[in-house]
Amino acid sequence: MSARPPGLIELKLHEPNQLFNLMDPDPFIEKDLDAEAEDFIVSSAKEFPLPQPLRLLVHLPAAGTPPETPRVIEEAIRHFFLHRSEAALRELRQLFRQARFTLLVGLAFLGSCLALGQVVSQLAWGGLGELLRESLLICGWVAMWRPMELCLYDWWPLLRNLRIARKLSAMPVEVRLQL
């Protein structure tokens, strides 16, 4: 048994329509991929290192497959993943906007808590003033949790999805008709 070439994703279909979402009313080239087909292609792509080039090989029976099908499938896959990459870029930009806004709100709230804590501690309420100041300090830092999570961690998976979608939109697609 021969080993699969590096970066090769193979898809064996009984008919071209297995690749597409049949509920999608768009013209054939702009059709959405079937969810299972998309899942298979994306999960297969994730198995390879990001820098490694990919190519997709689609096997179809020659009988009953119109001659324009290979070109249509190539264009449809490229178009589908190009739209996915545009959507992933929009999602990433939206997350960065949300991160900036929540960071500003969090910093304003933290600053307010710190200032109020200073006022409370200067009122010389003894131990109660110190407890309130520390409580406000903790409350201010807890308010920074979500902005920091957005800024430091939440964007990494979105960036990976963007890179994978871009890679899939540019990969060569070969349709091989089987006798």
C-alpha positions as CSV (number, residue, x, y, z in Angstrom):
1,M,0.0,0.0,0.0
2,S,1.5,3.4,-1.0
3,A,1.7,6.3,1.4
4,R,-0.3,9.4,0.8
5,P,1.7,12.3,-0.5
6,P,2.2,15.1,2.1
7,G,-0.5,17.7,2.0
8,L,-2.9,15.7,0.0
9,I,-6.6,15.6,1.0
10,E,-8.7,13.0,-0.9
11,L,-12.4,13.1,-1.3
12,K,-14.2,10.1,-2.9
13,L,-17.7,10.9,-4.1
14,H,-20.4,8.9,-5.9
15,E,-21.8,12.0,-7.6
16,P,-20.9,15.7,-7.7
17,N,-23.9,16.8,-5.7
18,Q,-22.6,15.0,-2.6
19,L,-20.1,17.9,-2.4
20,F,-22.8,20.7,-2.2
21,N,-25.6,21.8,0.1
22,L,-28.6,21.0,-2.0
23,M,-30.8,23.4,0.0
24,D,-28.7,26.3,-1.3
25,P,-30.5,28.2,-4.1
26,D,-27.3,29.8,-5.4
27,P,-25.9,29.0,-8.9
28,F,-23.7,25.9,-8.9
29,I,-20.4,27.7,-8.7
30,E,-21.5,29.8,-5.7
31,K,-23.1,26.9,-3.8
32,D,-22.3,26.2,-0.2
33,L,-20.4,23.0,0.4
34,D,-22.2,20.3,2.2
35,A,-21.5,20.6,5.9
36,E,-20.0,17.1,6.1
37,A,-17.8,17.8,3.0
38,E,-16.6,21.1,4.5
39,D,-16.0,19.5,7.9
40,F,-13.9,16.7,6.2
41,I,-11.8,19.2,4.2
42,V,-11.2,21.6,7.1
43,S,-10.4,18.9,9.6
44,S,-8.1,17.2,7.2
45,A,-6.3,20.5,6.6
46,K,-5.9,21.0,10.3
47,E,-4.0,17.7,10.5
48,F,-1.1,19.3,8.4
49,P,1.2,22.0,9.7
50,L,0.0,25.4,8.6
51,P,3.0,26.2,6.3
52,Q,2.7,22.9,4.4
53,P,1.0,23.3,1.0
54,L,-2.2,21.4,0.5
55,R,-4.0,20.0,-2.5
56,L,-7.4,18.5,-2.8
57,L,-8.0,15.4,-5.0
58,V,-11.7,14.7,-5.7
59,H,-12.5,11.3,-7.1
60,L,-15.7,11.0,-9.1
61,P,-17.1,8.2,-11.3
62,A,-16.7,9.1,-15.0
63,A,-20.1,7.6,-15.9
64,G,-22.8,10.3,-15.7
65,T,-20.4,13.1,-14.8
66,P,-20.7,16.1,-17.3
67,P,-17.4,17.3,-18.8
68,E,-17.6,20.7,-17.2
69,T,-17.9,19.2,-13.7
70,P,-14.2,19.2,-12.8
71,R,-13.8,23.0,-13.6
72,V,-17.1,23.8,-11.8
73,I,-16.0,21.9,-8.7
74,E,-12.6,23.6,-8.6
75,E,-14.2,27.0,-8.9
76,A,-16.9,26.2,-6.3
77,I,-14.4,25.0,-3.7
78,R,-12.1,28.0,-4.2
79,H,-15.1,30.4,-4.1
80,F,-16.5,28.7,-1.0
81,F,-13.3,29.0,1.0
82,L,-12.6,32.5,-0.2
83,H,-16.0,33.5,1.3
84,R,-15.0,31.6,4.5
85,S,-11.8,33.5,4.7
86,E,-13.6,36.8,4.2
87,A,-16.0,35.9,7.0
88,A,-13.2,34.8,9.3
89,L,-11.4,38.1,8.7
90,R,-14.6,40.0,9.5
91,E,-15.0,38.0,12.7
92,L,-11.4,38.7,13.7
93,R,-11.9,42.4,13.1
94,Q,-15.1,42.4,15.1
95,L,-13.4,40.7,18.0
96,F,-10.6,43.3,18.0
97,R,-13.2,46.1,18.0
98,Q,-14.9,44.4,21.0
99,A,-11.5,43.9,22.7
100,R,-10.7,47.6,22.4
101,F,-14.0,48.7,23.7
102,T,-14.0,46.3,26.6
103,L,-10.4,47.3,27.4
104,L,-11.4,51.0,27.6
105,V,-14.4,50.2,29.8
106,G,-12.3,47.9,32.0
107,L,-9.5,50.5,32.4
108,A,-12.0,53.2,33.2
109,F,-13.7,51.0,35.8
110,L,-10.3,49.9,37.2
111,G,-9.3,53.6,37.5
112,S,-12.5,54.5,39.2
113,C,-12.1,51.6,41.7
114,L,-8.5,52.7,42.4
115,A,-9.5,56.3,42.9
116,L,-12.5,55.4,45.1
117,G,-10.3,53.1,47.1
118,Q,-7.9,55.9,47.8
119,V,-10.7,58.1,49.0
120,V,-12.2,55.4,51.2
121,S,-8.8,54.6,52.7
122,Q,-8.1,58.3,53.5
123,L,-11.4,58.6,55.4
124,A,-9.6,56.9,58.3
125,W,-12.2,54.2,58.9
126,G,-9.5,52.0,60.2
127,G,-9.7,48.4,59.2
128,L,-13.0,48.9,57.4
129,G,-11.5,51.5,55.1
130,E,-8.6,49.2,54.3
131,L,-11.0,46.3,53.6
132,L,-13.1,48.5,51.3
133,R,-10.0,49.7,49.5
134,E,-8.8,46.2,48.9
135,S,-12.2,45.0,47.8
136,L,-12.5,47.8,45.3
137,L,-9.0,47.0,44.0
138,I,-10.0,43.3,43.5
139,C,-13.3,44.3,41.9
140,G,-11.4,46.6,39.4
141,W,-9.0,43.8,38.4
142,V,-11.8,41.3,38.1
143,A,-13.5,43.7,35.7
144,M,-10.3,43.5,33.5
145,W,-10.6,39.7,33.2
146,R,-12.7,39.7,30.0
147,P,-10.8,42.5,28.2
148,M,-7.5,40.7,28.9
149,E,-9.0,37.4,27.8
150,L,-10.1,39.0,24.5
151,C,-6.8,40.8,24.0
152,L,-4.5,37.9,24.9
153,Y,-6.3,34.6,24.0
154,D,-9.6,34.7,22.1
155,W,-8.2,35.9,18.8
156,W,-5.8,33.0,18.3
157,P,-8.4,30.4,17.1
158,L,-10.0,33.0,14.8
159,L,-6.6,33.8,13.3
160,R,-5.9,30.1,12.7
161,N,-9.4,29.7,11.1
162,L,-8.6,32.6,8.8
163,R,-5.2,31.2,7.8
164,I,-6.7,27.8,7.1
165,A,-9.6,29.2,5.0
166,R,-7.1,31.3,3.0
167,K,-4.9,28.3,2.5
168,L,-7.9,26.2,1.4
169,S,-9.1,28.9,-1.0
170,A,-5.7,28.9,-2.7
171,M,-5.0,25.2,-2.8
172,P,-5.0,23.4,-6.1
173,V,-8.1,21.2,-6.7
174,E,-7.9,18.2,-9.0
175,V,-11.0,16.2,-10.0
176,R,-10.1,12.7,-11.2
177,L,-12.8,10.8,-13.0
178,Q,-12.7,7.0,-12.3
179,L,-13.8,4.4,-14.8
